[in-house]
Amino acid sequence: MLRFFQKNNVVKYCDDFALACKMRKVGNDLLISGLVITGVGAIVIWFEPVSATTLLGVGNLLTIASIPVSASAGARKKAIKNGFAREHFGIGGYTYQPTLKLNCTGNGFGISLNF
């Protein structure tokens, strides 16, 4: 979508969408860093339990911190797409609403926020 905005010179939406894409990248980087640090902590636990606990804690913190960053960036991207569609294609009456759902999975019940 960013390429579409750049190609068609839609500056109003291009800058906001590029910022949302960067936020999503930061969220993904936090997630990957958290998972790697957690993995290192799981390996180090055999040799040094105290250091491993610190690594596991930091890794889990980064992993959890990535969730709101990625979710808000995804919601922002979706809102920009919907705003563009309403403005340029006359799609009216639709307002974007994130939904909270209760899901039943193989492991039990879970709550998910869908954007």
C-alpha positions in Angstrom: 0.0 0.0 0.0 2.9 2.3 0.7 4.2 1.8 -2.9 0.7 2.7 -4.1 0.6 5.9 -2.2 4.1 6.8 -3.4 3.4 5.9 -7.0 0.2 7.9 -7.1 1.7 10.9 -5.2 -0.8 10.7 -2.3 1.3 12.7 0.1 -1.4 13.1 2.7 -1.6 9.3 3.4 1.9 8.4 2.3 3.7 10.0 5.3 1.3 8.6 7.9 1.4 5.1 6.3 5.2 5.2 6.2 5.3 6.1 9.9 2.9 3.2 10.7 5.1 0.8 8.7 8.1 2.0 10.7 6.2 1.4 13.9 5.3 -2.1 12.8 9.0 -2.8 12.0 10.0 -1.6 15.5 7.4 -4.0 16.9 8.8 -6.9 14.8 12.3 -6.0 15.9 11.3 -6.0 19.5 9.6 -9.4 19.1 12.6 -10.9 17.4 15.0 -9.5 20.0 12.9 -10.7 22.8 12.6 -14.2 21.4 16.4 -14.4 20.8 17.2 -13.2 24.3 14.7 -15.7 25.8 16.3 -18.5 23.7 19.7 -17.5 24.9 18.4 -17.4 28.5 17.0 -20.9 28.1 20.4 -22.2 26.9 22.3 -20.4 29.6 20.1 -21.7 32.4 22.1 -24.9 32.4 25.3 -23.0 33.2 24.3 -20.0 35.2 20.8 -19.9 36.6 20.9 -16.3 38.0 22.1 -14.8 34.7 19.6 -16.9 32.8 16.7 -15.7 34.9 17.7 -12.1 34.0 18.0 -13.0 30.3 14.6 -14.7 30.4 13.0 -11.7 32.1 14.4 -9.2 29.7 13.5 -11.4 26.7 9.9 -11.8 28.0 9.7 -8.1 28.6 10.7 -7.2 25.1 8.4 -9.8 23.7 5.4 -8.5 25.7 6.4 -4.9 24.8 6.2 -5.7 21.1 2.5 -6.6 21.2 1.0 -3.1 21.8 3.5 -1.5 19.4 2.7 -3.9 16.6 -1.1 -3.8 17.3 -1.3 0.0 17.3 0.8 0.2 14.1 -1.5 -2.4 12.4 -4.6 -0.5 13.6 -3.1 2.7 12.3 -2.4 1.2 8.9 -5.9 -0.2 8.6 -7.4 3.2 9.6 -5.3 4.9 6.9 -6.5 2.4 4.3 -10.1 2.9 5.3 -9.8 6.7 5.3 -8.3 6.6 1.8 -11.1 4.3 0.5 -13.8 6.5 2.0 -12.3 9.7 0.5 -11.3 8.5 -3.0 -13.8 5.7 -3.7 -16.9 7.0 -2.0 -17.1 4.1 0.3 -19.2 5.6 3.1 -20.9 4.5 6.2 -18.1 2.1 7.2 -16.2 2.9 10.3 -13.3 0.8 11.4 -13.8 -0.8 14.8 -11.3 -3.3 16.4 -13.2 -6.2 18.0 -12.5 -8.2 21.1 -13.3 -11.9 20.6 -13.3 -15.0 22.8 -11.7 -17.9 21.0 -11.8 -21.6 21.7 -8.5 -23.3 20.7 -6.9 -26.6 21.2 -5.2 -25.4 24.3 -8.3 -23.8 25.9 -10.0 -20.4 25.7 -8.3 -17.1 24.8 -9.2 -13.5 24.1 -7.9 -11.8 21.0 -8.1 -8.2 19.8 -8.7 -8.3 16.0 -7.8 -5.2 13.9 
